[in-house]
């Protein structure tokens, strides 16, 4: 805990003791896979804890990162500190290693670049965490590991947006969306139309949305709570689009992503 956090911690007196600690954990325990966000009034009703205590504890948990306020809703979800705690508890689970066989499987089907992204829920972005560079001669497309894009821009991010609950999609699409090229989808109606195509086909396609001359296809994989975890994608020069389509790579990506989702669910079971 850093100095800044220590000063905030002082807002809850140490003498409050175990009783106050119990109330804090009682609040945190409300956040389950089937109920991921709560308002303060709902917390008060569910726990029976006084309004002033709930307000104080929620403020403290937000300041220390264990809760995060969902923008424009007055509701709260688990924050990065809680997620990091869970990640440490599941230290044996490495998303990059977990997905490596899937990347290799897809790489055998095409000589284009394969990209693995992770969904950063609180930054509302897709982060490239691994890739297998294409072996095709001539022009190739690749992404920098660690690069991130907002959820509307390109196949790998938008397939994650399509997998979010409807109310979270609405919140995201209510903001002004950034265009990276003249082809970036920034119209909410057009993006929603693409959601329907993604649901029908099982994968998302994009053309020159983040880089001119580049195209991509991606499918999302989800965790035990059916919430998006990441996406697996191929990126390629636009002039190779016909070859990629001819080989039904989009359907293969969807099948491989579905396999990852099933494996993640099996881990929880």
C-alpha angles and dihedrals in degrees: 000000000000128000093262092054091047091057090051091047089061088069087078108058116234090226090067083082130172095343093063091042089053090053091051092053090044088058094046091049090061091071105089134158091260094046109033101165136043137182121224091249090054091049091051091049094046099044103030089226115145120266094243093050093047090049092050095045094045090050090050093047091050092049092051093045099247091114129031127201112239104232117258095355108083087230131119136220133181112293134222093271090058091045091049089050089053090046091054089049088055095040090143090065112087113177093203093053092041091056097040095096089051091051091050091048092053092043089060090059098053139018092223125105117282118211131195118201132187122212112242099202099190097044088043091226144115114243122202106230101167143002143183108218117228121254097207115125121246121021118011133183122222137164131222112250106243094031115131136199132191115257099257098054116088137343100287095052099036094053086061091050089051090056095054122101112271095250091055090049089052092052092049095047092048090071125080107269123221121235116215094182135004087267099056113121106243100148110096091212092054091047091051089051088054090052087061091052091048091051090049098045102030093232142061128237127200135184123201093331097134103013128023112243094022132104135183148188126205144172129201128233122203139205131239089283091054089245116137115265100175146308137253117215148166122226123198144158112279093241089065093058095103093054092049092049093045091057092051091235092159091062091047091052090051091051093049092047090050089054090054091051091052092049091050091050090049090054090059092047 
